[in-house]
């Protein structure tokens, strides 16, 4: 499992209710962040991309917890 945490860069607060997409070669799914700015994806660690509300915010290896700033 990989957890994506979405954080507002302007104030460091978690971003709730944001649509997050995670994609690897064999996986693609959209989910919404919870009140802590987190969303869990059941995917195997590997190279991939993360989008928040349609904008790419991370390209690279996905593993464990990945924090992204918007």
N, C-alpha and C positions, 0 to 999 in steps of 0.2 A: 504494500500500500504506500502511496505517496500523498503527502499532505501539501497543498498549496495554501500559503497564507498571503492574503492581499492586504497591503498597508498603504494608506494615503501618505505620499511623500511630504505633503505640506505640513502635516501635524503628527505623523507617526501612529495615528489611530487605525484600528482595523476597519476594513471596508466591507460592510455587510450587504447582502442581497446583490452582489455583483455576479454576472454570468462569466464563469471560468471554463475555458476549453483546454483540454490536454490532449496532445496527439503524439504518438510514436508511430513506427512503421506498421504496427499491428493493432493499434488502439486509437480510438477517437471518441471523446464523450464531452458533453456540456453538463455543468452543474452550477448551483448557486452557493455563494459563501454564506456561512452562518453568522451569528452575531459577533463571533470572535474573528471574523475575516477568513476562516478556514473552510476548505473543501477537500474531501478525501477521494482519491481515485484508486481503484483496484487495478493497478498496472505494474508490470515488471520494470524495475529500474533500467534506464537506457536513454539514448539520445532522443530528444523530442522538442516540442514547442508548447508554450503556454500563452493563451490569449485571455485578456480580460475585456469584456464588452466589445469584442471584435478587433482589438488591437494586440499585436504580438508584444509580450512583455518579457519573454524569456526564450532563448534558444540555447540548447545544450543538454548536458546530462541531467536527467531527472532521477532523484533518489531521496528517500527519507522525507524531510521537510524542506520545501523550497519557498523562500519569501520573495515576493515581488512587490514593487512599489509603483503606484499609479499617481 
